Amino acid sequence: MSHSPVHRAGDSPIQVDLVEGETYTWCACGRSNSQPFCDGSHQGTGIDPVVFVAEKSGSVWLCMCKQTGTPPLCDGSHNKKKVE
């Protein structure tokens, strides 16, 4: 059985403020209603969120197209040709 396709949650990254030492769970499936963070909507998809601890406090750009090669951070993949 193949994995469910990843959904784009947006066409550009979103800037969020993180707090050093805090744990965050980034949505990797694109289905969360709490973008860019996970709300458990991935259940049954075979796609797991990315859990990470902020290395420092400050603003970062998190990926919303879900195609980044550097999850959860945006790597500009939203500017590349969209694959359907």
Backbone bond lengths (Angstrom), bond angles and torsions (degrees), N, CA, C in turn:
res aa  C-N    CA-C-N  psi(-1)  N-CA   C-N-CA  omega(-1)  CA-C   N-CA-C  phi
1 M - - - 1.449 - - 1.516 108.74 -
2 S 1.320 117.70 131.57 1.454 121.50 -179.08 1.527 110.59 -85.01
3 H 1.317 113.99 160.63 1.455 120.28 178.78 1.529 109.68 -71.98
4 S 1.307 115.75 151.24 1.455 121.02 174.13 1.515 108.30 -66.47
5 P 1.319 117.89 145.54 1.460 119.25 -179.83 1.525 112.02 -66.07
6 V 1.313 113.79 150.93 1.464 120.85 176.34 1.528 107.78 -79.34
7 H 1.303 116.36 137.38 1.460 122.36 178.29 1.517 109.75 -98.68
8 R 1.321 116.85 139.75 1.461 120.89 172.84 1.529 107.40 -74.38
9 A 1.317 116.62 131.51 1.462 120.36 177.11 1.520 110.40 -97.84
10 G 1.316 116.16 -6.72 1.449 121.68 179.61 1.511 110.42 179.66
11 D 1.325 115.89 168.52 1.458 120.87 -179.01 1.515 113.59 -104.17
12 S 1.328 116.71 4.95 1.453 121.41 176.43 1.518 108.11 -151.69
13 P 1.333 117.48 158.05 1.464 120.16 -178.48 1.525 111.44 -68.66
14 I 1.313 114.91 167.27 1.462 120.97 177.80 1.528 108.08 -121.30
15 Q 1.322 115.62 135.70 1.459 120.97 178.87 1.519 108.90 -86.00
16 V 1.332 115.98 128.15 1.464 120.94 177.97 1.521 109.36 -131.91
17 D 1.319 115.51 151.87 1.459 121.80 176.55 1.521 108.49 -96.86
18 L 1.319 116.08 124.80 1.462 121.61 178.82 1.521 109.11 -108.35
19 V 1.330 115.26 157.26 1.459 122.24 178.86 1.532 108.27 -114.53
20 E 1.314 116.17 125.20 1.461 122.01 -179.01 1.528 111.24 -49.54
21 G 1.338 115.47 130.73 1.460 121.42 177.47 1.516 114.76 86.94
22 E 1.332 117.46 -12.99 1.474 120.86 178.97 1.531 109.84 -78.72
23 T 1.328 116.05 146.91 1.458 122.28 177.79 1.522 109.59 -96.94
24 Y 1.333 115.79 134.45 1.460 122.98 -179.69 1.525 109.37 -126.62
25 T 1.305 116.05 153.36 1.460 121.45 178.83 1.521 108.02 -125.09
26 W 1.342 115.82 105.37 1.464 123.13 -177.29 1.528 110.44 -85.33
27 C 1.324 116.09 130.57 1.455 122.19 178.26 1.529 109.78 -68.58
28 A 1.325 117.42 122.72 1.463 122.22 178.38 1.525 112.34 -101.98
29 C 1.334 117.17 -14.01 1.469 120.27 -175.25 1.521 112.86 -93.43
30 G 1.334 117.70 -21.07 1.460 121.99 -179.85 1.510 114.40 85.40
31 R 1.328 118.47 2.50 1.468 121.32 -175.75 1.532 114.32 -94.18
32 S 1.324 117.68 -14.32 1.458 121.80 -175.36 1.528 112.07 -61.28
33 N 1.313 115.99 140.93 1.461 121.43 173.04 1.523 110.69 -87.23
34 S 1.328 117.21 -0.23 1.470 123.18 -179.85 1.530 110.65 -113.54
35 Q 1.327 117.72 36.02 1.463 122.47 -177.20 1.514 112.08 -51.60
36 P 1.321 117.21 140.22 1.454 128.17 7.17 1.527 113.32 -90.40
37 F 1.322 116.51 10.85 1.452 120.23 -175.67 1.524 112.07 -98.98
38 C 1.307 115.41 157.66 1.464 123.11 -176.18 1.531 111.74 -74.44
39 D 1.336 115.73 140.52 1.463 120.75 173.16 1.529 111.19 -123.26
40 G 1.341 116.46 11.29 1.465 121.12 178.90 1.516 113.93 92.15
41 S 1.323 118.14 1.40 1.469 121.50 -177.85 1.521 113.43 -66.09
42 H 1.323 117.87 -12.24 1.460 121.60 -179.68 1.529 112.85 -75.94
43 Q 1.303 117.34 -11.18 1.467 120.76 -176.52 1.517 110.48 -50.53
44 G 1.339 116.04 126.28 1.454 122.23 177.93 1.519 114.32 86.94
45 T 1.336 118.35 -2.00 1.459 120.58 -178.56 1.522 113.33 -91.29
46 G 1.333 117.12 -19.68 1.454 120.49 -174.14 1.520 112.12 82.11
47 I 1.331 116.98 4.34 1.462 122.59 179.29 1.523 107.78 -109.50
48 D 1.326 116.20 123.64 1.459 120.72 -179.23 1.525 110.88 -101.02
49 P 1.339 117.23 147.19 1.460 120.33 175.82 1.531 109.95 -70.56
50 V 1.313 116.08 167.68 1.463 122.62 177.05 1.522 107.71 -102.93
51 V 1.322 115.75 117.14 1.462 121.45 178.24 1.530 107.12 -95.76
52 F 1.341 116.33 129.24 1.457 119.71 -179.26 1.522 110.37 -145.24
53 V 1.330 115.01 156.74 1.466 122.65 176.80 1.521 107.03 -109.31
54 A 1.325 116.69 130.25 1.461 121.02 179.72 1.521 109.78 -65.21
55 E 1.335 116.02 126.55 1.458 121.29 -179.63 1.518 112.10 -75.38
56 K 1.346 116.19 -26.46 1.454 121.02 177.58 1.524 108.33 -155.65
57 S 1.309 115.81 160.36 1.462 120.41 177.13 1.516 109.33 -78.22
58 G 1.319 116.07 143.76 1.450 120.37 177.39 1.507 111.74 146.29
59 S 1.324 115.17 -178.92 1.456 122.04 -177.97 1.522 111.07 -87.49
60 V 1.327 115.12 140.62 1.465 122.39 174.34 1.523 107.69 -136.60
61 W 1.317 116.52 162.16 1.459 122.47 176.82 1.517 107.85 -105.30
62 L 1.333 116.72 113.63 1.454 121.49 179.61 1.525 109.75 -97.42
63 C 1.314 115.18 142.00 1.458 123.03 -177.78 1.529 111.18 -67.23
64 M 1.333 115.42 135.63 1.461 121.49 175.36 1.526 111.88 -113.33
65 C 1.360 118.00 -18.54 1.465 120.00 179.98 1.525 111.08 -81.24
66 K 1.336 116.76 -14.51 1.462 124.70 176.77 1.520 113.24 67.86
67 Q 1.338 117.31 18.86 1.467 121.91 179.79 1.529 112.48 -109.87
68 T 1.326 117.81 2.20 1.457 121.63 -176.78 1.530 112.59 -58.74
69 G 1.309 115.44 146.88 1.455 120.99 173.95 1.516 111.40 -91.46
70 T 1.342 116.12 -1.85 1.467 121.76 -178.54 1.530 110.43 -128.31
71 P 1.337 117.45 54.45 1.466 119.23 -176.00 1.520 111.95 -59.84
72 P 1.314 117.69 139.23 1.448 129.34 7.29 1.527 114.09 -91.60
73 L 1.339 116.61 0.35 1.461 120.52 -173.81 1.522 112.39 -79.60
74 C 1.306 115.92 145.13 1.462 122.10 177.14 1.527 109.55 -67.20
75 D 1.351 116.61 135.81 1.461 121.56 174.51 1.529 111.82 -119.46
76 G 1.338 116.14 12.42 1.454 120.29 179.60 1.513 114.33 89.27
77 S 1.324 117.71 4.88 1.467 121.02 -178.53 1.522 112.91 -58.65
78 H 1.337 117.60 -26.13 1.466 120.58 179.86 1.525 111.46 -65.45
79 N 1.334 117.63 -17.07 1.460 121.59 178.88 1.524 112.72 -89.35
80 K 1.327 116.48 -10.33 1.461 120.74 -179.35 1.516 110.03 -83.93
81 K 1.316 116.32 165.45 1.467 121.42 179.25 1.516 109.76 -54.17
82 K 1.320 116.32 130.48 1.455 122.66 179.70 1.519 109.79 -73.87
83 V 1.318 116.46 130.25 1.452 122.66 177.75 1.502 107.95 -101.26
84 E 1.298 117.77 124.71 1.474 121.91 -179.10 1.505 110.05 -91.97
